[in-house]
Structure formats: structure tokens, C-alpha cells
Amino acid sequence: MITFQEIDGLKIACRVNDEGFSEDRKSLVFVHGSGCDHTLWKNQYEGLGGDYNIAALDLPGHGQSEGNGEQEVGLYVEWVKKIIEGLGLQRPVLVGHSLGAAISLTFAVRYGALLSGIVPVGGGVKMPVNAVILDGIRNDPDSTLALIAKLSVTKKNREKFLPSLTENTSKASPDVIYGDFLSCDRLDITEEIAGIDVPALLICGDDDKMTPPTLSEFMKDHIAGAKLALIKDSGHFVMWENVVSFNRALKRFVDSL
């Protein structure tokens, strides 16, 4: 079900367990990527919702949440912190994709003690965005977002996923999407990454062209004890392209905590 809370004057939406949260379950908080909303995680909250407390949020300006988005990852981190506090979840595992991965990593740098673990999916300590894409979102958003969607799944999966992916990544307004990509472009936590001291599982598709596996491999080498799951036959939207392997890796990690 969708629940709403008012934070700093804005109505913020989250998809949570229909039966509510249970104190004897571990909690997972899912953060979507640029332009998307909570439905990005449909295969996860439907597949894993019977085992965990799950909150899949809509960032401000996305999905059913009010607001205009942000242009800095750190500002999104503060929103996520307030959302988690409002939901009353204690030390959840923070799972984030792309922009959401940047948010989960930066959250762990700032507020690691509030988490049981992080799962950055398709992320990096830097996530530069080509100026052509940034300009295109401003001047020709439809064509640019269609190109991004095409590059975001491995070639063999395009026919299956491209229509729904194009729709999902363009749900927010062009201004909000621009801010999302600008947030990624401005990210640089190269120096801070070694300070993360919560358990981390890095997930990446083996054919991710947006945030190549080398970015996750770098983080594995610089976050103490971090694990890396490279998911076969998958691109940037690995949680869609190989649901079984993704959910299995996520569940194994969460259950080990």
C-alpha cells in the first residue's frame, strides 16, 4: 500500500507492506534512480515483502511525492533520513539504484550508525554524466531519455524492457530529471568512501554501460569487508533484467547481517 507523510511541508509517498511493519523483521528501504519512482522496485517488494519490512520511497518531485527534486546528492540524503525517521524504521538496509546508489553511499558516510547495511546498485564514488545528456534533457528530453533507456539495458533485453523502462525513467518533469542527473554528475566521495564502516553489498550488471562494473570493483577495494555481486546478462537496470539473481543476492546479504 501507499502511505504518505508530511515532511518540511511536502507530502512524501512510500510503498510499504500491506500489513504494516513487524518488529521481528529486518527492514529494507529502497531508493530509486533518476526520473523514476518506487515502482522501479516492484519485483523486489512483491518478491521479498513477505520476509522483510519494506519501504520503497518516492523522492521529492517523483512519483506521488510533492516537491521539485534536488540538484545535490547530499540534499536527497537529508530527505531520505527524514523519511526513515518518519516511518519509524530502526537501522534498515538502504538499497539504492544509480542516483539512489549515490544516496545510499553518501548516507553511509554521514549517518552509517543509523543503518544495518547498504546495497548500492549501479553506482560509483563518481558518476559523471556526459554534457550531451545534460543538455539533451533540457532541450530534447523525449529523445534523450529514450537514448538513456536504450543504453541502460543489455542488448538482448532491449525488446523486452525498453518500452516500460522508457516510461519509468521519464515519470518526473524534465527539470526534476535534470536535477537528478546533475546530482550524479556533481558526486565525488572518493576520499570519503574508505570511512564507510557498515556492511555493504555492491550489485552491478555485468554489461552495465551507464555505471560499468569497474566502478563497483573500485568501491569493493575501498570499503572494508564489502561484497560484490556481478549479475550476468544484465545492464544498468539489473533489478529488472535478472530478478531471480538480484533478489537472491540481496536476500543472502540481508539474512547474513
C-alpha positions in Angstrom: 0.0 0.0 0.0 1.0 3.6 -0.4 1.5 5.7 2.7 2.1 9.4 2.9 3.9 11.6 5.5 4.3 15.3 5.6 7.9 16.4 5.8 9.0 20.0 5.7 5.6 20.9 4.2 5.7 18.4 1.4 3.6 15.2 1.1 6.0 12.3 0.6 4.9 8.9 -0.6 6.2 5.4 0.2 5.1 2.0 -0.8 5.1 -0.2 2.3 3.9 -3.7 3.4 0.2 -4.0 3.2 0.1 -5.5 6.7 2.4 -2.8 8.1 5.8 -3.3 9.7 6.7 -6.0 12.1 9.3 -5.7 14.9 10.7 -9.1 14.3 11.6 -8.5 10.7 14.6 -6.8 9.2 13.8 -3.6 7.2 14.7 -2.6 3.7 14.4 0.9 2.3 14.6 1.2 -1.5 15.6 4.4 -3.2 15.0 4.7 -7.0 17.2 6.4 -9.6 16.9 9.5 -11.8 13.4 10.3 -13.0 12.0 7.1 -11.6 9.7 6.3 -8.6 9.0 3.4 -6.2 7.6 1.1 -8.9 11.2 0.6 -10.1 11.4 -1.9 -7.2 8.1 -3.8 -7.9 9.9 -7.1 -8.4 11.6 -6.7 -5.1 8.8 -5.6 -2.8 6.4 -8.1 -4.3 9.0 -10.9 -4.2 10.6 -10.1 -0.8 7.8 -8.3 1.1 6.8 -11.5 2.9 10.2 -11.7 4.5 11.0 -8.1 5.4 9.6 -4.7 6.3 9.9 -2.8 3.0 9.6 0.9 2.2 10.1 1.9 -1.4 10.0 5.6 -1.4 9.3 8.3 -4.0 11.9 11.1 -3.7 10.5 14.7 -3.6 9.3 15.6 -7.1 9.0 11.9 -8.1 6.0 9.6 -8.3 3.3 10.6 -5.8 5.6 12.8 -3.7 5.4 16.6 -3.9 8.3 18.9 -4.4 10.7 20.0 -7.1 13.6 17.5 -6.6 17.1 18.5 -5.7 20.4 19.1 -7.5 22.8 17.7 -4.9 23.0 14.1 -3.6 23.6 15.4 -0.1 20.2 17.1 -0.1 18.5 14.0 -1.1 20.3 12.2 1.7 18.7 14.5 4.2 15.2 13.7 2.8 15.8 10.0 3.0 16.9 10.4 6.6 13.7 12.2 7.5 11.6 9.7 5.6 13.2 6.8 7.5 12.7 8.6 10.8 9.1 9.3 9.9 8.5 5.7 9.2 10.0 4.6 12.5 12.3 2.1 10.9 15.3 1.2 13.1 18.7 0.6 11.3 17.3 -0.5 7.9 19.3 -1.8 5.0 19.4 1.0 2.4 19.1 -0.2 -1.1 19.6 2.4 -3.9 19.9 2.3 -7.7 22.0 4.8 -9.7 21.2 8.1 -8.1 19.8 6.0 -5.3 23.1 4.2 -5.0 24.9 7.6 -4.7 22.4 8.5 -2.0 23.0 5.2 -0.1 26.7 5.6 -0.2 26.6 9.3 0.9 24.1 8.4 3.6 26.5 5.7 4.9 29.3 8.3 5.0 27.2 10.7 7.0 24.9 8.5 9.1 26.3 5.0 8.9 25.3 4.3 12.6 21.6 4.6 11.5 21.9 1.7 9.1 22.4 -2.1 9.2 23.9 -2.1 5.7 23.9 -0.6 2.3 23.3 -2.1 -1.2 24.4 0.4 -3.9 23.2 -0.9 -7.3 24.9 0.5 -10.4 26.8 3.2 -8.5 30.2 4.7 -8.0 32.2 7.2 -6.0 32.0 9.4 -9.1 29.1 9.2 -11.6 29.9 11.7 -14.3 27.2 12.5 -16.8 28.0 13.4 -20.4 27.3 17.1 -21.1 25.3 16.0 -24.2 22.9 14.1 -21.9 22.5 17.1 -19.5 21.9 19.5 -22.4 19.6 17.0 -24.1 17.4 16.6 -21.0 16.9 20.4 -21.1 16.4 20.8 -24.8 15.1 17.5 -26.1 14.0 15.4 -23.2 12.0 12.8 -25.0 14.8 11.7 -27.4 17.4 12.0 -24.7 15.5 9.8 -22.2 14.8 7.3 -25.0 18.5 7.1 -25.7 19.3 6.7 -21.9 16.8 3.9 -21.7 18.4 2.1 -24.7 21.8 2.3 -23.1 20.6 1.2 -19.7 19.7 -2.4 -20.6 21.9 -5.0 -22.2 21.2 -5.5 -25.9 19.5 -8.9 -25.6 17.0 -7.4 -23.1 16.0 -4.3 -25.0 13.0 -5.6 -26.8 11.5 -6.9 -23.6 12.2 -4.0 -21.3 12.7 -0.8 -23.4 9.0 0.4 -23.5 8.4 0.1 -19.8 11.8 1.4 -18.9 11.4 4.5 -21.1 8.1 5.1 -19.3 9.6 4.6 -15.8 12.6 6.9 -16.3 10.5 9.8 -17.6 7.8 9.9 -15.0 9.2 13.1 -13.4 9.3 16.5 -15.1 12.4 17.3 -17.2 13.5 19.9 -14.6 13.5 17.3 -11.9 15.2 14.7 -14.1 17.9 17.3 -15.0 18.5 17.9 -11.3 18.8 14.2 -10.7 21.5 13.8 -13.4 23.2 16.9 -12.3 23.3 15.5 -8.7 25.1 12.4 -10.1 27.5 14.5 -12.1 28.5 16.5 -9.1 29.1 13.5 -6.9 32.7 12.8 -5.7 33.1 10.8 -2.5 36.5 9.3 -3.5 38.1 10.4 -0.3 35.2 9.6 2.0 34.5 6.1 0.7 37.1 4.5 3.0 35.2 5.8 6.0 32.1 3.7 5.4 32.1 1.1 8.1 28.7 -0.6 7.6 28.3 -3.9 5.7 28.0 -3.3 2.0 26.8 -5.3 -1.0 27.7 -3.8 -4.3 25.5 -5.0 -7.2 26.1 -4.3 -10.8 25.1 -5.8 -14.1 28.0 -7.4 -16.0 27.1 -5.3 -19.1 26.2 -2.0 -17.3 27.3 0.7 -19.7 26.0 3.6 -17.5 28.0 2.7 -14.4 30.4 0.0 -15.5 31.5 -2.8 -13.1 34.9 -1.2 -12.7 33.2 1.5 -10.5 31.7 -1.2 -8.2 35.1 -3.0 -8.2 36.8 0.2 -7.0 34.3 0.5 -4.2 34.8 -3.1 -3.2 38.5 -2.4 -2.8 38.0 0.7 -0.7 35.1 -0.3 1.6 36.2 -2.6 4.3 34.5 -6.0 4.0 32.4 -5.1 1.0 31.0 -7.8 -1.2 30.4 -7.5 -4.9 27.7 -9.3 -6.9 28.1 -9.1 -10.7 24.8 -10.2 -12.2 25.1 -11.9 -15.6 23.3 -10.9 -18.8 22.3 -7.5 -17.2 22.8 -3.9 -17.8 22.1 -0.9 -15.6 18.6 -1.9 -14.7 19.8 -5.2 -13.2 16.9 -5.5 -10.8 14.5 -5.8 -13.8 16.8 -7.7 -16.2 17.6 -10.6 -13.8 15.1 -10.6 -11.0 15.9 -14.0 -9.6 19.7 -13.5 -9.3 19.2 -10.0 -8.0 16.7 -10.9 -5.3 18.8 -14.0 -4.3 21.9 -11.9 -3.9 20.0 -9.2 -1.9 18.3 -11.8 0.4 21.6 -13.6 1.1 23.2 -10.4 2.1 20.4 -9.2 4.3 20.0 -12.5 6.0 23.7 -12.6 6.8 23.5 -9.4 8.8 
